[in-house]
Amino acid sequence: MSRKIDNRFFVRTLCQSSVLNGKNRILLEDHNLKVPSFGGLLSVSSGVGVSVKPVNTMEDLHMDKASVKVYGSSKDLKDKCAIEVKQEGHKLSVNASNKDGDQHAHDFKCVIEVPLVHNVNIVGTGSAPIKCQDMVESNYCHVTSEEGEVTIKGVKTANLIVQSQSGDVFCNGSIQGSISIATGEGNVINDKRFLGPSLDITTDSGDIRVASCYSDQSKFSTNTGNLFLRNLHNESYVAVYEKGNVTMQGVDGSTNVFVKEGDADIQVSKVGHESRIHVEEGDITVKLTDTFPVKVCVTANEIILDTKFSQYGSIDDKKYDDGYKHYAGTIHPEKFSPTLQVIAENGRVIVESQDWASSLGFKLPGGIDLPYDLNIKHANLSEY
């Protein structure tokens, strides 16, 4: 089963990372190399913790230097880690293995610095954690992990691909590019924003938590995880193929939401194009502003409207061939209105109005607090 996101999970993660990030690390090996300034490739295969970052440009004005350093928690561990560093043409290969298997995966850290425009390919085995940060203007950055957590921070690349069997994926800062993230049991957590032409995040049973997405097209899908999505812009697709809940806040653009079994709680700030919310087994709560024109069409066994939406339209209680109740309401009917279709096959739909600021997650005096599950501060992600 997936490790659901809670405070205990973050405490456990902090304890696992304390050796890697501590100030009392001991340098066990140090390799310095000359590499291409542009068009280089870093290829890493490691059974110990790996951190990849760019060389300080103030120290390397020609951007043609690289370094590979191995740190450990004790000098006694020097013989437990085997490392091979090889530079062949444009390719820098680093192979690091733990002679005791996965026993000391968190007792070592391999820190690799290369010019910031290098392409990166990292493969981590066992529970070895991987971190890649601040690489920019490269053609690709590929990261693969088995059980270890993956941290991507401030990366700007044409193509970012992250894959993990059961490790959690943390995306810190602004991440830009054509992005694909796939995990099995791992959670995917973003604390700031995604940018670029496309974003595709999928899990088997892990949760997905996104603070902000400005990608032109985005897709979030899971089999049995829960989705917590804030500030979705442009075109988005959201799917739960088996069972899980969907919470969305600040939808601005068009969206297509499908839930096989579970509840959907969706706050919409602006509908830019035709959109659809469809739940087979579960309830839907839709919160909308009346600032922008939109036509709302609801089909469900039970429909509950607040006072405002009772004025914008009415519920048709007639028994049609489909056996459902229907509601149609229009905000600013004098203007062109995109349509939001809401369908609950076996459940109820609640339609509520809200002010514009609340739809974007702001708090007004006497207003509504951000829901706990969506408040990124509770995750303390800035510490990682």
Stockholm file with secondary structure:
# STOCKHOLM 1.0

chainA/1-384         MSRKIDNRFFVRTLCQSSVLNGKNRILLEDHNLKVPSFGGLLSVSSGVGVSVKPVNTMEDLHMDKASVKVYGSSKDLKDKCAIEVKQEGHKLSVNASNKDGDQHAHDFKCVIEVPLVHNVNIVGTGSAPIKCQDMVESNYCHVTSEEGEVTIKGVKTANLIVQSQSGDVFCNGSIQGSISIATGEGNVINDKRFLGPSLDITTDSGDIRVASCYSDQSKFSTNTGNLFLRNLHNESYVAVYEKGNVTMQGVDGSTNVFVKEGDADIQVSKVGHESRIHVEEGDITVKLTDTFPVKVCVTANEIILDTKFSQYGSIDDKKYDDGYKHYAGTIHPEKFSPTLQVIAENGRVIVESQDWASSLGFKLPGGIDLPYDLNIKHANLSEY
#=GR chainA/1-384 SS CCCCCCHHHHHHHHHHHHHHHCTTCEEEEEEEEECCSSSCEEEEEESSEEEEEECCTTTCTTSCEEEEEEEESCGGGGGGEEEEEEEETTEEEEEEEETTTTTTTTTEEEEEEECTTCEEEEEECTTCCEEEESCEEEEEEEEEESSSCEEEESCEEEEEEEEESSCCEEEESEEEEEEEEEESSCCEEESSEEEEEEEEEEESSCCEEESCBCCSEEEEEESSCCEEEECBEEEEEEEESSSCCEEEEEEEEEEEEEEEESCEEEEEEEECSCEEEEEEESCEEEEECSSSCEEEEEEESEEEECHHHHHHEEEECCCCTTCCEEEEEEESTTSCCCEEEEEEEESEEEEEECCHHHHTTCCCTTCCCCCGGGCGGGGTGGGC
#=GC SS_cons         CCCCCCHHHHHHHHHHHHHHHCTTCEEEEEEEEECCSSSCEEEEEESSEEEEEECCTTTCTTSCEEEEEEEESCGGGGGGEEEEEEEETTEEEEEEEETTTTTTTTTEEEEEEECTTCEEEEEECTTCCEEEESCEEEEEEEEEESSSCEEEESCEEEEEEEEESSCCEEEESEEEEEEEEEESSCCEEESSEEEEEEEEEEESSCCEEESCBCCSEEEEEESSCCEEEECBEEEEEEEESSSCCEEEEEEEEEEEEEEEESCEEEEEEEECSCEEEEEEESCEEEEECSSSCEEEEEEESEEEECHHHHHHEEEECCCCTTCCEEEEEEESTTSCCCEEEEEEEESEEEEEECCHHHHTTCCCTTCCCCCGGGCGGGGTGGGC
//
